[in-house]
């Protein structure tokens, strides 16, 4: 699970990503269940949105 970094306190069991990160930019405006392909620094990656809080 990834969580976008916000002003809320950090939790130790969660991986945070910057809102400017390629993954964060790729998932903006998408919905639960959608698969998104984006270009990561290591090459193309496909991710599926499982849950939005």
C-alpha positions, 0 to 999 in steps of 0.5 A: 500500500502506498499513501500520498504524503500529506500534512498528517502525521506519518505512520510507520507501517505505510510507504509514502510517496510524494504527490509529484512522484510519477506513480502519484501523477499517474493515478490522479483522476482514476478510480478503484479497479482501474489499471494504469500504466506509467513510466517509472525510473526502472521502466514501464509499470502497470498498477491497479487501484485497489482502494482509495481512502 
